[in-house]
Amino acid sequence: MTRRCFVVGSPIAHSRSPVIHRLFAEQCGLALEYHKREVQPGTLASFVRECRESGVTGLNVTLPLKEEAVALAGEIHPRAKVAGAANTLWFDASGVIHADNTDGTGLLRDLACHGVSIRGRSVLLIGAGGAARGVLPALLAESPSQVSLMNRTQARAEQLAATHALPVLTMNAEVSAAFDVVINSTSVGVGVDSALTLSPSLIDSHSRCYDLVYAREMTPFQRWAQANGVHNPLDGLGMLVEQAAEAFQIWHGRTVDTGPVIAFLRHRA
Protein backbone atom coordinates (compact mmCIF):
# COMPACT_ATOMS: atom_id res chain seq x y z
CA MET A 1 0.00 0.00 0.00
CA THR A 2 1.29 3.45 -0.93
CA ARG A 3 1.51 5.87 1.96
CA ARG A 4 0.80 9.59 1.48
CA CYS A 5 2.42 12.51 3.31
CA PHE A 6 2.62 16.30 2.89
CA VAL A 7 4.76 19.26 3.80
CA VAL A 8 2.76 22.43 4.43
CA GLY A 9 3.69 26.07 4.89
CA SER A 10 3.77 29.46 3.21
CA PRO A 11 5.82 29.92 1.13
CA ILE A 12 6.34 26.27 0.18
CA ALA A 13 7.53 26.25 -3.45
CA HIS A 14 11.19 26.20 -2.33
CA SER A 15 10.77 23.09 -0.14
CA ARG A 16 13.03 20.14 -0.82
CA SER A 17 11.15 17.88 1.58
CA PRO A 18 9.46 15.87 -1.22
CA VAL A 19 12.88 14.98 -2.68
CA ILE A 20 14.28 14.11 0.75
CA HIS A 21 11.43 11.78 1.66
CA ARG A 22 11.49 10.19 -1.80
CA LEU A 23 15.17 9.36 -1.31
CA PHE A 24 14.47 8.00 2.18
CA ALA A 25 11.66 5.84 0.79
CA GLU A 26 13.94 4.50 -1.95
CA GLN A 27 16.50 3.48 0.68
CA CYS A 28 13.81 1.51 2.52
CA GLY A 29 11.88 0.14 -0.44
CA LEU A 30 8.81 1.99 0.83
CA ALA A 31 5.97 3.03 -1.48
CA LEU A 32 5.43 6.71 -0.66
CA GLU A 33 3.74 9.73 -2.22
CA TYR A 34 4.94 12.98 -0.64
CA HIS A 35 3.62 16.35 -1.79
CA LYS A 36 3.98 20.00 -0.83
CA ARG A 37 0.94 22.19 -0.24
CA GLU A 38 0.68 25.94 0.25
CA VAL A 39 -1.37 26.50 3.40
CA GLN A 40 -2.08 29.98 4.69
CA PRO A 41 -2.07 30.82 8.42
CA GLY A 42 -5.47 30.21 9.94
CA THR A 43 -6.40 27.46 7.48
CA LEU A 44 -4.22 24.59 8.73
CA ALA A 45 -7.00 22.97 10.79
CA SER A 46 -9.22 22.39 7.76
CA PHE A 47 -6.39 20.88 5.71
CA VAL A 48 -5.31 18.60 8.57
CA ARG A 49 -8.91 17.44 8.96
CA GLU A 50 -9.05 16.71 5.21
CA CYS A 51 -5.81 14.71 5.47
CA ARG A 52 -7.08 12.66 8.38
CA GLU A 53 -10.30 11.82 6.58
CA SER A 54 -8.48 10.79 3.39
CA GLY A 55 -5.96 8.48 5.08
CA VAL A 56 -2.81 10.62 4.92
CA THR A 57 -0.03 9.21 7.12
CA GLY A 58 1.52 12.47 8.30
CA LEU A 59 2.45 16.08 7.65
CA ASN A 60 5.64 18.07 8.01
CA VAL A 61 4.92 21.65 9.04
CA THR A 62 7.15 24.61 8.21
CA LEU A 63 6.99 28.40 8.46
CA PRO A 64 4.78 30.04 9.61
CA LEU A 65 2.50 27.25 10.86
CA LYS A 66 4.46 25.48 13.60
CA GLU A 67 2.72 27.12 16.53
CA GLU A 68 -0.66 26.69 14.85
CA ALA A 69 0.11 23.00 14.32
CA VAL A 70 0.73 22.19 17.96
CA ALA A 71 -2.63 23.68 18.94
CA LEU A 72 -4.45 21.15 16.72
CA ALA A 73 -3.07 18.05 18.42
CA GLY A 74 -4.91 15.79 20.80
CA GLU A 75 -1.60 14.22 21.83
CA ILE A 76 1.33 16.61 22.16
CA HIS A 77 4.66 14.83 22.56
CA PRO A 78 7.27 16.24 25.00
CA ARG A 79 9.52 18.00 22.48
CA ALA A 80 6.57 19.84 20.94
CA LYS A 81 5.08 20.62 24.33
CA VAL A 82 8.28 22.23 25.61
CA ALA A 83 8.78 24.10 22.33
CA GLY A 84 5.17 25.23 22.01
CA ALA A 85 5.53 24.44 18.29
CA ALA A 86 5.28 21.34 16.11
CA ASN A 87 6.82 20.41 12.78
CA THR A 88 5.53 16.84 12.59
CA LEU A 89 1.91 15.68 12.70
CA TRP A 90 0.38 12.23 12.29
CA PHE A 91 -2.79 10.30 13.07
CA ASP A 92 -3.27 7.16 15.12
CA ALA A 93 -5.80 4.40 14.41
CA SER A 94 -8.53 6.21 16.35
CA GLY A 95 -7.96 9.48 14.47
CA VAL A 96 -6.16 11.35 17.25
CA ILE A 97 -3.76 13.99 15.92
CA HIS A 98 -0.23 13.63 17.31
CA ALA A 99 2.30 16.50 17.30
CA ASP A 100 6.06 16.34 17.77
CA ASN A 101 9.00 18.61 17.05
CA THR A 102 12.10 17.15 15.42
CA ASP A 103 13.82 20.49 14.70
CA GLY A 104 16.05 20.52 17.78
CA THR A 105 17.22 16.96 17.21
CA GLY A 106 17.90 17.76 13.55
CA LEU A 107 19.92 20.86 14.42
CA LEU A 108 22.09 19.13 17.03
CA ARG A 109 22.81 16.21 14.70
CA ASP A 110 23.92 18.54 11.92
CA LEU A 111 25.99 20.74 14.22
CA ALA A 112 27.75 17.60 15.46
CA CYS A 113 28.47 16.58 11.86
CA HIS A 114 30.27 19.91 11.42
CA GLY A 115 32.18 19.61 14.68
CA VAL A 116 30.18 22.31 16.45
CA SER A 117 29.58 21.69 20.15
CA ILE A 118 27.09 23.65 22.26
CA ARG A 119 28.28 22.39 25.65
CA GLY A 120 30.00 25.17 27.59
CA ARG A 121 29.62 27.66 24.71
CA SER A 122 27.95 31.06 24.55
CA VAL A 123 25.04 30.98 22.11
CA LEU A 124 22.97 33.72 20.47
CA LEU A 125 19.65 32.63 18.97
CA ILE A 126 18.15 35.15 16.57
CA GLY A 127 14.37 34.90 16.22
CA ALA A 128 11.49 34.04 18.53
CA GLY A 129 8.98 32.28 16.29
CA GLY A 130 8.12 28.64 15.80
CA ALA A 131 11.58 27.74 14.48
CA ALA A 132 13.31 29.28 17.51
CA ARG A 133 10.88 27.61 19.88
CA GLY A 134 11.59 24.30 18.19
CA VAL A 135 15.36 24.37 18.65
CA LEU A 136 15.74 26.28 21.93
CA PRO A 137 14.94 23.39 24.32
CA ALA A 138 17.45 21.14 22.55
CA LEU A 139 20.13 23.84 22.75
CA LEU A 140 19.52 24.36 26.46
CA ALA A 141 19.68 20.61 27.08
CA GLU A 142 23.28 20.66 25.79
CA SER A 143 24.42 22.79 28.78
CA PRO A 144 25.74 25.90 27.03
CA SER A 145 27.45 28.50 29.21
CA GLN A 146 24.98 31.13 28.04
CA VAL A 147 22.03 31.50 25.65
CA SER A 148 20.81 34.95 24.66
CA LEU A 149 17.86 35.80 22.43
CA MET A 150 17.41 38.52 19.82
CA ASN A 151 14.36 39.30 17.71
CA ARG A 152 13.07 42.16 15.60
CA THR A 153 9.93 42.26 17.75
CA GLN A 154 11.37 42.80 21.20
CA ALA A 155 8.20 41.82 23.07
CA ARG A 156 8.10 38.42 21.41
CA ALA A 157 11.72 37.73 22.33
CA GLU A 158 11.02 38.72 25.91
CA GLN A 159 8.02 36.40 26.03
CA LEU A 160 10.10 33.43 24.87
CA ALA A 161 13.02 34.41 27.10
CA ALA A 162 10.80 34.56 30.18
CA THR A 163 9.87 30.90 29.71
CA HIS A 164 13.52 29.91 30.13
CA ALA A 165 14.89 32.89 32.16
CA LEU A 166 17.20 34.02 29.34
CA PRO A 167 18.63 37.46 28.52
CA VAL A 168 17.35 39.42 25.50
CA LEU A 169 19.42 41.69 23.27
CA THR A 170 18.03 44.44 21.06
CA MET A 171 18.56 44.04 17.33
CA ASN A 172 21.22 46.77 17.19
CA ALA A 173 22.99 45.68 20.36
CA GLU A 174 26.78 45.70 20.53
CA VAL A 175 28.50 43.26 22.87
CA SER A 176 31.91 43.27 24.53
CA ALA A 177 32.63 39.60 23.79
CA ALA A 178 31.67 37.73 20.63
CA PHE A 179 29.41 34.69 20.88
CA ASP A 180 30.83 31.23 20.24
CA VAL A 181 27.77 30.13 18.27
CA VAL A 182 25.20 32.35 16.52
CA ILE A 183 22.09 30.73 15.09
CA ASN A 184 19.62 32.54 12.84
CA SER A 185 16.13 31.08 13.08
CA THR A 186 14.29 33.88 11.27
CA SER A 187 12.82 33.51 7.81
CA VAL A 188 15.36 35.81 6.16
CA GLY A 189 16.41 34.16 2.92
CA VAL A 190 13.05 32.44 2.33
CA GLY A 191 11.80 35.52 0.55
CA VAL A 192 9.33 37.03 3.00
CA ASP A 193 11.54 39.40 5.00
CA SER A 194 14.27 41.97 4.51
CA ALA A 195 17.83 41.38 5.64
CA LEU A 196 18.71 41.56 9.31
CA THR A 197 20.72 44.45 10.71
CA LEU A 198 23.28 43.00 13.11
CA SER A 199 26.33 44.40 14.88
CA PRO A 200 29.67 42.88 13.81
CA SER A 201 30.60 42.77 17.50
CA LEU A 202 28.38 39.68 17.89
CA ILE A 203 30.95 37.49 16.12
CA ASP A 204 34.65 37.08 15.50
CA SER A 205 36.85 34.68 13.55
CA HIS A 206 36.33 31.97 16.18
CA SER A 207 32.52 32.11 16.07
CA ARG A 208 30.45 29.43 14.37
CA CYS A 209 27.38 30.72 12.54
CA TYR A 210 24.41 28.65 11.45
CA ASP A 211 21.34 29.70 9.46
CA LEU A 212 18.31 27.43 9.79
CA VAL A 213 17.36 28.60 6.29
CA TYR A 214 18.83 26.69 3.37
CA ALA A 215 19.40 27.95 -0.17
CA ARG A 216 21.45 27.20 -3.27
CA GLU A 217 23.30 30.48 -2.76
CA MET A 218 24.58 31.87 0.52
CA THR A 219 21.81 33.33 2.65
CA PRO A 220 21.98 37.00 3.75
CA PHE A 221 22.93 35.81 7.23
CA GLN A 222 25.76 33.64 5.89
CA ARG A 223 27.05 36.52 3.78
CA TRP A 224 27.01 38.83 6.82
CA ALA A 225 28.90 36.26 8.89
CA GLN A 226 31.50 35.67 6.20
CA ALA A 227 31.98 39.41 5.64
CA ASN A 228 32.73 39.76 9.35
CA GLY A 229 35.41 37.09 9.54
CA VAL A 230 33.53 33.83 10.14
CA HIS A 231 34.95 30.86 8.27
CA ASN A 232 32.43 28.52 6.66
CA PRO A 233 29.09 29.85 7.94
CA LEU A 234 26.59 27.00 7.69
CA ASP A 235 23.09 26.81 6.28
CA GLY A 236 20.26 24.57 7.43
CA LEU A 237 20.27 21.95 4.68
CA GLY A 238 21.76 19.30 6.94
CA MET A 239 19.30 20.13 9.69
CA LEU A 240 16.47 19.87 7.19
CA VAL A 241 17.52 16.35 6.25
CA GLU A 242 18.20 15.28 9.84
CA GLN A 243 14.85 16.50 11.17
CA ALA A 244 13.15 14.85 8.20
CA ALA A 245 14.86 11.56 9.05
CA GLU A 246 13.46 11.77 12.57
CA ALA A 247 9.95 12.42 11.22
CA PHE A 248 10.36 9.54 8.74
CA GLN A 249 11.22 7.21 11.60
CA ILE A 250 8.19 8.38 13.59
CA TRP A 251 5.79 7.83 10.68
CA HIS A 252 7.20 4.68 9.14
CA GLY A 253 9.39 3.07 11.80
CA ARG A 254 12.42 3.11 9.48
CA THR A 255 15.92 4.49 10.17
CA VAL A 256 17.68 6.02 7.16
CA ASP A 257 21.19 7.09 6.16
CA THR A 258 21.14 10.89 5.89
CA GLY A 259 24.67 11.36 4.51
CA PRO A 260 23.95 10.43 0.87
CA VAL A 261 20.78 12.53 0.89
CA ILE A 262 22.59 15.63 2.15
CA ALA A 263 25.34 15.11 -0.43
CA PHE A 264 22.81 14.69 -3.25
CA LEU A 265 20.98 17.91 -2.33
CA ARG A 266 24.18 19.87 -1.76
CA HIS A 267 25.48 19.10 -5.26
CA ARG A 268 22.18 19.19 -7.09
CA ALA A 269 21.93 21.96 -9.66
C-alpha positions as CSV (number, residue, x, y, z in Angstrom):
1,M,0.0,0.0,0.0
2,T,1.3,3.4,-0.9
3,R,1.5,5.9,2.0
4,R,0.8,9.6,1.5
5,C,2.4,12.5,3.3
6,F,2.6,16.3,2.9
7,V,4.8,19.3,3.8
8,V,2.8,22.4,4.4
9,G,3.7,26.1,4.9
10,S,3.8,29.5,3.2
11,P,5.8,29.9,1.1
12,I,6.3,26.3,0.2
13,A,7.5,26.3,-3.5
14,H,11.2,26.2,-2.3
15,S,10.8,23.1,-0.1
16,R,13.0,20.1,-0.8
17,S,11.1,17.9,1.6
18,P,9.5,15.9,-1.2
19,V,12.9,15.0,-2.7
20,I,14.3,14.1,0.7
21,H,11.4,11.8,1.7
22,R,11.5,10.2,-1.8
23,L,15.2,9.4,-1.3
24,F,14.5,8.0,2.2
25,A,11.7,5.8,0.8
26,E,13.9,4.5,-1.9
27,Q,16.5,3.5,0.7
28,C,13.8,1.5,2.5
29,G,11.9,0.1,-0.4
30,L,8.8,2.0,0.8
31,A,6.0,3.0,-1.5
32,L,5.4,6.7,-0.7
33,E,3.7,9.7,-2.2
34,Y,4.9,13.0,-0.6
35,H,3.6,16.4,-1.8
36,K,4.0,20.0,-0.8
37,R,0.9,22.2,-0.2
38,E,0.7,25.9,0.2
39,V,-1.4,26.5,3.4
40,Q,-2.1,30.0,4.7
41,P,-2.1,30.8,8.4
42,G,-5.5,30.2,9.9
43,T,-6.4,27.5,7.5
44,L,-4.2,24.6,8.7
45,A,-7.0,23.0,10.8
46,S,-9.2,22.4,7.8
47,F,-6.4,20.9,5.7
48,V,-5.3,18.6,8.6
49,R,-8.9,17.4,9.0
50,E,-9.1,16.7,5.2
51,C,-5.8,14.7,5.5
52,R,-7.1,12.7,8.4
53,E,-10.3,11.8,6.6
54,S,-8.5,10.8,3.4
55,G,-6.0,8.5,5.1
56,V,-2.8,10.6,4.9
57,T,0.0,9.2,7.1
58,G,1.5,12.5,8.3
59,L,2.4,16.1,7.7
60,N,5.6,18.1,8.0
61,V,4.9,21.6,9.0
62,T,7.1,24.6,8.2
63,L,7.0,28.4,8.5
64,P,4.8,30.0,9.6
65,L,2.5,27.3,10.9
66,K,4.5,25.5,13.6
67,E,2.7,27.1,16.5
68,E,-0.7,26.7,14.9
69,A,0.1,23.0,14.3
70,V,0.7,22.2,18.0
71,A,-2.6,23.7,18.9
72,L,-4.4,21.2,16.7
73,A,-3.1,18.1,18.4
74,G,-4.9,15.8,20.8
75,E,-1.6,14.2,21.8
76,I,1.3,16.6,22.2
77,H,4.7,14.8,22.6
78,P,7.3,16.2,25.0
79,R,9.5,18.0,22.5
80,A,6.6,19.8,20.9
81,K,5.1,20.6,24.3
82,V,8.3,22.2,25.6
83,A,8.8,24.1,22.3
84,G,5.2,25.2,22.0
85,A,5.5,24.4,18.3
86,A,5.3,21.3,16.1
87,N,6.8,20.4,12.8
88,T,5.5,16.8,12.6
89,L,1.9,15.7,12.7
90,W,0.4,12.2,12.3
91,F,-2.8,10.3,13.1
92,D,-3.3,7.2,15.1
93,A,-5.8,4.4,14.4
94,S,-8.5,6.2,16.3
95,G,-8.0,9.5,14.5
96,V,-6.2,11.4,17.3
97,I,-3.8,14.0,15.9
98,H,-0.2,13.6,17.3
99,A,2.3,16.5,17.3
100,D,6.1,16.3,17.8
101,N,9.0,18.6,17.0
102,T,12.1,17.1,15.4
103,D,13.8,20.5,14.7
104,G,16.1,20.5,17.8
105,T,17.2,17.0,17.2
106,G,17.9,17.8,13.6
107,L,19.9,20.9,14.4
108,L,22.1,19.1,17.0
109,R,22.8,16.2,14.7
110,D,23.9,18.5,11.9
111,L,26.0,20.7,14.2
112,A,27.8,17.6,15.5
113,C,28.5,16.6,11.9
114,H,30.3,19.9,11.4
115,G,32.2,19.6,14.7
116,V,30.2,22.3,16.4
117,S,29.6,21.7,20.2
118,I,27.1,23.6,22.3
119,R,28.3,22.4,25.7
120,G,30.0,25.2,27.6
121,R,29.6,27.7,24.7
122,S,28.0,31.1,24.6
123,V,25.0,31.0,22.1
124,L,23.0,33.7,20.5
125,L,19.7,32.6,19.0
126,I,18.1,35.2,16.6
127,G,14.4,34.9,16.2
128,A,11.5,34.0,18.5
129,G,9.0,32.3,16.3
130,G,8.1,28.6,15.8
131,A,11.6,27.7,14.5
132,A,13.3,29.3,17.5
133,R,10.9,27.6,19.9
134,G,11.6,24.3,18.2
135,V,15.4,24.4,18.7
136,L,15.7,26.3,21.9
137,P,14.9,23.4,24.3
138,A,17.4,21.1,22.6
139,L,20.1,23.8,22.8
140,L,19.5,24.4,26.5
141,A,19.7,20.6,27.1
142,E,23.3,20.7,25.8
143,S,24.4,22.8,28.8
144,P,25.7,25.9,27.0
145,S,27.5,28.5,29.2
146,Q,25.0,31.1,28.0
147,V,22.0,31.5,25.7
148,S,20.8,35.0,24.7
149,L,17.9,35.8,22.4
150,M,17.4,38.5,19.8
151,N,14.4,39.3,17.7
152,R,13.1,42.2,15.6
153,T,9.9,42.3,17.8
154,Q,11.4,42.8,21.2
155,A,8.2,41.8,23.1
156,R,8.1,38.4,21.4
157,A,11.7,37.7,22.3
158,E,11.0,38.7,25.9
159,Q,8.0,36.4,26.0
160,L,10.1,33.4,24.9
161,A,13.0,34.4,27.1
162,A,10.8,34.6,30.2
163,T,9.9,30.9,29.7
164,H,13.5,29.9,30.1
165,A,14.9,32.9,32.2
166,L,17.2,34.0,29.3
167,P,18.6,37.5,28.5
168,V,17.4,39.4,25.5
169,L,19.4,41.7,23.3
170,T,18.0,44.4,21.1
171,M,18.6,44.0,17.3
172,N,21.2,46.8,17.2
173,A,23.0,45.7,20.4
174,E,26.8,45.7,20.5
175,V,28.5,43.3,22.9
176,S,31.9,43.3,24.5
177,A,32.6,39.6,23.8
178,A,31.7,37.7,20.6
179,F,29.4,34.7,20.9
180,D,30.8,31.2,20.2
181,V,27.8,30.1,18.3
182,V,25.2,32.4,16.5
183,I,22.1,30.7,15.1
184,N,19.6,32.5,12.8
185,S,16.1,31.1,13.1
186,T,14.3,33.9,11.3
187,S,12.8,33.5,7.8
188,V,15.4,35.8,6.2
189,G,16.4,34.2,2.9
190,V,13.0,32.4,2.3
191,G,11.8,35.5,0.5
192,V,9.3,37.0,3.0
193,D,11.5,39.4,5.0
194,S,14.3,42.0,4.5
195,A,17.8,41.4,5.6
196,L,18.7,41.6,9.3
197,T,20.7,44.5,10.7
198,L,23.3,43.0,13.1
199,S,26.3,44.4,14.9
200,P,29.7,42.9,13.8
201,S,30.6,42.8,17.5
202,L,28.4,39.7,17.9
203,I,30.9,37.5,16.1
204,D,34.7,37.1,15.5
205,S,36.8,34.7,13.5
206,H,36.3,32.0,16.2
207,S,32.5,32.1,16.1
208,R,30.5,29.4,14.4
209,C,27.4,30.7,12.5
210,Y,24.4,28.7,11.4
211,D,21.3,29.7,9.5
212,L,18.3,27.4,9.8
213,V,17.4,28.6,6.3
214,Y,18.8,26.7,3.4
215,A,19.4,27.9,-0.2
216,R,21.5,27.2,-3.3
217,E,23.3,30.5,-2.8
218,M,24.6,31.9,0.5
219,T,21.8,33.3,2.6
220,P,22.0,37.0,3.7
221,F,22.9,35.8,7.2
222,Q,25.8,33.6,5.9
223,R,27.0,36.5,3.8
224,W,27.0,38.8,6.8
225,A,28.9,36.3,8.9
226,Q,31.5,35.7,6.2
227,A,32.0,39.4,5.6
228,N,32.7,39.8,9.4
229,G,35.4,37.1,9.5
230,V,33.5,33.8,10.1
231,H,34.9,30.9,8.3
232,N,32.4,28.5,6.7
233,P,29.1,29.8,7.9
234,L,26.6,27.0,7.7
235,D,23.1,26.8,6.3
236,G,20.3,24.6,7.4
237,L,20.3,21.9,4.7
238,G,21.8,19.3,6.9
239,M,19.3,20.1,9.7
240,L,16.5,19.9,7.2
241,V,17.5,16.3,6.3
242,E,18.2,15.3,9.8
243,Q,14.9,16.5,11.2
244,A,13.1,14.9,8.2
245,A,14.9,11.6,9.0
246,E,13.5,11.8,12.6
247,A,10.0,12.4,11.2
248,F,10.4,9.5,8.7
249,Q,11.2,7.2,11.6
250,I,8.2,8.4,13.6
251,W,5.8,7.8,10.7
252,H,7.2,4.7,9.1
253,G,9.4,3.1,11.8
254,R,12.4,3.1,9.5
255,T,15.9,4.5,10.2
256,V,17.7,6.0,7.2
257,D,21.2,7.1,6.2
258,T,21.1,10.9,5.9
259,G,24.7,11.4,4.5
260,P,23.9,10.4,0.9
261,V,20.8,12.5,0.9
262,I,22.6,15.6,2.2
263,A,25.3,15.1,-0.4
264,F,22.8,14.7,-3.2
265,L,21.0,17.9,-2.3
266,R,24.2,19.9,-1.8
267,H,25.5,19.1,-5.3
268,R,22.2,19.2,-7.1
269,A,21.9,22.0,-9.7
